[in-house]
Amino acid sequence: MYKLSSTRISIQHIQYHINCFGSFCGYREVKDNIDLTKIVDVDYLSENPGCCSCDVGRSVLQIMDINEKQYLMHLEEEKAKSVAVIIQAAIEENTLREARNLSARQKII
């Protein structure tokens, strides 16, 4: 699950732990808030890890920030590419908005 605002993206997902026999043995809930100005790269990855994983048939968006920290978004394959485009557009829009604000502040000075 993700929520995109004009300044940040919030990501929440659950990572399931599966043992070597394919049985569920716990989970971890991950929540991240990423400032759009800190994102330097968004990559689309398709994965099919095999029969012992809950992520079969999923795609992953990998987001890298300026500190080289990676964030993962697990999505259904048919949604992943369009979500990547939406995030890239939001990053570009935020960059343009900041440039306009900077230009307006310089005119005042």
Secondary structure, DSSP 4 states (H G I P E B T S, - for coil): -EEE-SSEEEEEEEEEEE-TTS-EEEEEEEEEEEEGGGEEEEEEEEE---TT-TTTTEEEEEEEETT--EEEEEEEHHHHHHHHHHHHHHHHHHHHHHHHHHHHHHHH-
